[in-house]
Amino acid sequence: MSFLSWIFVGAISGWLANVITNNKKRPGCFFNIVLGIIGAFIGGFLIKIMGGRGVTGFNLWSIIVATFGAVVLIWVVRSIQSD
C-alpha cells in the first residue's frame, strides 16, 4: 500500500473511530490520520489472529479493519486513563 493510501485510510478510519466512540473533543485531521494508521496495525494484527486478512490496500475492508483497530486503541487508552 502506498504512503498516500495509508494517509487516506488513516484519516477515514480515525474519523470513523472518533464518531463510533463518541469522542466529544473532536481532534484534528493529523490526529485522525495517526489514530487510523496505528489502528490499521492493531486491527490487522487482531484480524490475522482470528484467521482473517488484515489491511489489503485502499478498499472498504481495510477501512473496516483500521476502524476496528482504532476503536480498540481508543477503548484501551480510555480504560488506562480512567484509573
C-alpha positions in Angstrom: 0.0 0.0 0.0 1.4 3.4 -0.9 2.1 6.2 1.5 -0.9 8.2 0.2 -3.2 5.2 0.7 -2.1 4.9 4.3 -2.9 8.6 4.8 -6.4 8.2 3.3 -7.2 5.0 5.1 -5.9 6.6 8.4 -7.9 9.7 8.0 -11.2 7.9 7.2 -10.8 5.2 9.8 -9.6 7.6 12.5 -12.6 9.9 11.9 -15.0 6.9 12.0 -13.5 5.6 15.2 -14.0 9.0 16.8 -17.6 9.1 15.7 -18.2 5.5 16.9 -16.7 6.1 20.3 -18.5 9.4 20.6 -15.3 11.5 21.2 -16.6 14.9 22.2 -13.2 16.6 21.8 -13.1 16.1 18.0 -9.3 16.1 17.4 -7.9 17.4 14.2 -7.1 15.7 10.9 -3.5 14.9 11.9 -4.6 13.0 15.0 -7.2 11.1 13.0 -4.6 10.0 10.4 -2.2 8.8 13.2 -5.0 7.1 15.0 -6.2 5.4 11.8 -2.7 4.2 10.9 -2.0 2.8 14.3 -5.5 1.3 14.3 -4.7 -0.4 11.0 -1.7 -2.1 12.5 -3.7 -3.1 15.6 -6.8 -4.2 13.6 -4.7 -6.1 11.1 -2.9 -7.9 13.9 -6.1 -8.9 15.7 -7.9 -9.9 12.5 -5.0 -12.1 11.5 -5.0 -13.8 14.9 -8.7 -14.6 14.3 -7.8 -16.2 10.9 -8.8 -13.3 8.6 -7.0 -11.0 6.3 -5.6 -7.7 7.6 -5.3 -4.5 5.7 -5.1 -5.3 2.0 -5.0 -1.9 0.3 -7.2 1.1 -0.2 -10.6 -0.6 0.0 -13.6 -0.9 2.2 -12.2 -4.0 4.1 -9.0 -2.1 5.0 -11.1 0.8 6.3 -13.2 -1.5 8.4 -10.1 -3.3 9.8 -8.4 0.0 10.6 -11.5 1.4 12.2 -11.9 -1.7 14.4 -8.2 -1.3 15.5 -8.7 2.4 16.2 -11.8 1.8 18.3 -9.8 -0.9 20.2 -7.0 1.6 20.7 -9.4 4.3 22.0 -11.0 1.9 24.3 -7.7 0.8 25.8 -6.4 4.4 26.2 -9.7 5.4 27.9 -9.5 2.4 30.3 -6.0 3.3 31.3 -6.8 7.0 31.7 -9.9 6.3 33.9 -7.9 4.8 36.7 
